[in-house]
Amino acid sequence: PRIRAPQAQTSTESMDQPTLNQTEASAPIARWRLWLFLLLVASSLTSFVGTGSTLPLDAHEVFVARTAEEMHDRSEWLVPYFNDTPRLKKPPLEYWLVLGVNLVTGNDSIITEFEARFPSALAGVLLTLMAVRLGRQLVSPEAGLIAGSILATCSGFISYTHSARPEMVYAAWCVAGLLGLVSAEKHTIASRKRDALLAALAAWACFGMANLTKGPQLPIPMIL
């Protein structure tokens, strides 16, 4: 007798499964990016608006602005000077950043309020983005947005982004180092040794920059 070849049976299971619309799948991502953009705008506004001459430098900010001016006049980029006396109480990175801003805006050796505060304001915006990233890595994208929103609207954030003192830049470097350690841990869990090493080195570099900004007060406890 003739043996018939088995006929392929057409399965309708795949047809019964609902197909996920690509637009619907990308909608949450698009909304998250929109909220992130709005948060970035809000953080920029709270950081930069009012950092100019309408807010005079206070007694602590004068140390930063005047020291940067004297370093410029002396062409001295390593040893900070204030009133013709070496100022060694603080590391020099904040002065270098202010001098860099002055170099971009005219290199006239006169440090304005905006130039003195620009590093702090920029550090505030970057700190907001790092808070979002850190919350996203540790919890969820929504938690990251909440963390960034709380940070960008608190009174301390607004105060220190409008100050030439090094605290905001210092905080940004420390959080960047913490973010690097978290990323290194996640890469290690995923067996990506090279990426883990690079993230760890970046973290140590950020902690080093924090030391150059103000000192080891925060990096040491975070590392331990």
C-alpha positions as CSV (number, residue, x, y, z in Angstrom):
1,P,0.0,0.0,0.0
2,R,1.1,3.6,-0.7
3,I,2.3,5.4,2.4
4,R,1.3,9.0,2.4
5,A,3.7,11.5,3.7
6,P,2.5,13.2,6.9
7,Q,1.0,16.6,6.1
8,A,2.2,19.5,8.1
9,Q,-0.5,20.7,10.3
10,T,-1.0,24.4,10.4
11,S,-1.0,25.6,14.0
12,T,-3.3,28.4,14.8
13,E,-1.8,29.0,18.2
14,S,0.5,31.8,16.9
15,M,-2.5,33.4,15.3
16,D,-4.4,33.3,18.5
17,Q,-1.7,35.1,20.4
18,P,-2.2,38.8,20.6
19,T,0.4,40.8,18.7
20,L,2.0,43.6,20.7
21,N,1.7,46.9,18.9
22,Q,5.1,48.6,18.7
23,T,3.7,52.0,19.3
24,E,2.1,50.8,22.5
25,A,5.3,49.1,23.6
26,S,7.3,52.2,23.1
27,A,4.8,54.6,24.8
28,P,6.1,54.1,28.3
29,I,9.6,54.8,27.2
30,A,8.6,57.9,25.4
31,R,6.7,59.2,28.4
32,W,9.7,58.5,30.6
33,R,12.0,60.4,28.3
34,L,9.5,63.3,28.2
35,W,9.4,63.5,32.0
36,L,13.2,63.3,32.1
37,F,13.4,66.2,29.6
38,L,11.0,68.2,31.7
39,L,13.1,67.4,34.8
40,L,16.2,68.5,33.1
41,V,14.6,71.8,32.1
42,A,13.4,72.4,35.7
43,S,16.8,71.5,37.1
44,S,18.5,73.9,34.7
45,L,16.1,76.7,35.7
46,T,16.5,76.2,39.4
47,S,20.3,75.9,39.0
48,F,21.1,78.8,36.7
49,V,18.3,81.4,37.1
50,G,19.5,84.2,39.4
51,T,23.2,83.2,39.6
52,G,24.3,86.6,38.0
53,S,24.9,90.0,39.4
54,T,21.5,90.3,41.0
55,L,22.8,88.1,43.8
56,P,26.1,89.5,45.2
57,L,28.8,87.2,46.3
58,D,28.8,86.5,50.0
59,A,31.9,86.3,52.2
60,H,32.6,82.7,51.5
61,E,32.2,83.1,47.7
62,V,34.6,86.0,47.6
63,F,37.4,83.6,48.6
64,V,36.8,81.6,45.4
65,A,36.4,84.5,43.0
66,R,39.2,86.6,44.4
67,T,41.6,83.6,44.6
68,A,40.9,82.7,40.9
69,E,41.5,86.4,39.9
70,E,44.9,86.4,41.7
71,M,45.9,83.1,40.2
72,H,45.1,84.5,36.8
73,D,47.0,87.7,37.4
74,R,50.0,85.7,38.6
75,S,49.7,83.1,35.8
76,E,49.9,80.7,38.7
77,W,47.9,77.6,38.1
78,L,49.1,75.3,40.9
79,V,49.3,77.3,44.1
80,P,46.1,79.4,45.0
81,Y,46.7,82.9,46.3
82,F,44.5,85.3,48.2
83,N,45.6,88.7,49.2
84,D,49.1,87.9,47.9
85,T,49.3,84.9,50.4
86,P,49.2,81.3,49.4
87,R,45.8,79.9,50.2
88,L,46.3,76.2,51.0
89,K,43.2,75.6,53.2
90,K,41.3,74.3,50.2
91,P,42.2,72.1,47.2
92,P,42.5,74.0,43.9
93,L,40.0,72.3,41.6
94,E,37.2,74.8,42.3
95,Y,39.6,77.7,41.4
96,W,40.6,75.8,38.2
97,L,37.0,75.4,37.2
98,V,36.2,79.1,37.7
99,L,39.3,80.0,35.7
100,G,38.2,77.7,32.9
101,V,34.8,79.5,32.8
102,N,36.6,82.9,32.7
103,L,38.8,81.6,29.9
104,V,35.8,80.7,27.8
105,T,33.9,83.9,28.6
106,G,36.7,86.4,27.8
107,N,39.8,85.6,29.8
108,D,39.8,89.1,31.4
109,S,40.9,88.1,34.9
110,I,37.7,89.7,36.3
111,I,35.6,87.0,37.8
112,T,31.9,87.9,37.7
113,E,29.2,86.4,39.9
114,F,28.0,84.2,37.1
115,E,31.5,82.9,36.3
116,A,32.1,82.1,39.9
117,R,28.9,80.2,40.3
118,F,28.7,78.5,36.9
119,P,30.6,75.3,38.1
120,S,28.1,74.9,40.9
121,A,25.1,75.4,38.7
122,L,26.4,73.0,36.1
123,A,27.2,70.4,38.8
124,G,23.6,70.7,40.1
125,V,22.2,69.8,36.7
126,L,24.6,66.8,36.4
127,L,23.8,65.8,39.9
128,T,20.1,65.6,39.1
129,L,20.8,63.4,36.1
130,M,23.0,61.1,38.2
131,A,20.3,60.8,40.8
132,V,17.9,59.7,38.1
133,R,20.4,57.2,36.9
134,L,21.2,55.9,40.3
135,G,17.5,55.5,41.2
136,R,16.9,53.7,37.9
137,Q,19.8,51.2,38.5
138,L,18.9,50.5,42.1
139,V,15.1,50.5,41.9
140,S,13.2,51.5,38.8
141,P,13.0,54.3,36.1
142,E,10.1,55.8,38.0
143,A,12.1,55.9,41.3
144,G,14.9,57.6,39.4
145,L,12.6,60.4,38.2
146,I,11.2,60.8,41.7
147,A,14.7,61.0,43.2
148,G,15.8,63.6,40.6
149,S,12.6,65.6,41.2
150,I,13.1,65.7,44.9
151,L,16.7,66.7,44.6
152,A,16.1,69.5,42.0
153,T,13.4,71.2,44.0
154,C,14.8,71.1,47.6
155,S,16.0,74.3,49.2
156,G,19.5,73.1,49.8
157,F,20.0,72.3,46.1
158,I,18.8,75.8,45.1
159,S,21.0,77.4,47.7
160,Y,24.2,75.6,46.8
161,T,23.8,75.8,43.0
162,H,23.6,79.6,43.5
163,S,26.9,79.6,45.5
164,A,30.5,79.7,44.3
165,R,31.5,77.5,47.3
166,P,32.7,74.0,46.3
167,E,30.0,72.0,48.0
168,M,27.8,71.3,44.9
169,V,30.8,70.3,42.7
170,Y,32.0,68.1,45.6
171,A,28.6,66.4,45.9
172,A,28.5,65.8,42.1
173,W,31.9,64.1,42.1
174,C,31.0,61.9,45.2
175,V,27.7,60.8,43.6
176,A,29.5,60.1,40.3
177,G,31.9,57.9,42.2
178,L,29.0,56.1,44.0
179,L,27.3,55.6,40.6
180,G,30.5,54.1,39.2
181,L,30.6,51.6,42.1
182,V,27.0,50.6,41.6
183,S,27.7,50.1,37.9
184,A,30.8,48.0,38.6
185,E,28.8,45.8,40.9
186,K,26.1,45.2,38.3
187,H,28.7,44.5,35.6
188,T,30.3,42.0,38.0
189,I,27.0,40.2,38.6
190,A,26.5,40.0,34.8
191,S,30.1,38.6,34.4
192,R,31.3,41.6,32.4
193,K,34.7,41.9,34.0
194,R,36.1,44.5,31.6
195,D,33.1,46.8,32.0
196,A,33.2,46.3,35.8
197,L,36.9,47.2,35.9
198,L,36.3,50.4,33.8
199,A,33.4,51.4,36.0
200,A,35.5,50.9,39.2
201,L,38.4,52.9,37.8
202,A,35.9,55.7,36.9
203,A,34.6,55.6,40.4
204,W,38.0,56.0,41.9
205,A,38.8,58.8,39.5
206,C,35.7,60.6,40.6
207,F,36.6,60.2,44.2
208,G,40.0,61.6,43.4
209,M,38.4,64.6,41.8
210,A,36.3,65.0,44.9
211,N,39.4,65.2,47.0
212,L,40.8,67.9,44.7
213,T,37.6,69.8,45.1
214,K,37.3,69.8,48.9
215,G,38.9,66.8,50.6
216,P,38.3,63.2,51.6
217,Q,35.6,63.8,54.2
218,L,32.8,62.1,52.1
219,P,34.7,59.7,49.8
220,I,36.4,57.8,52.6
221,P,33.1,56.8,54.5
222,M,31.5,56.0,51.1
223,I,34.4,53.7,50.2
224,L,34.5,52.0,53.6
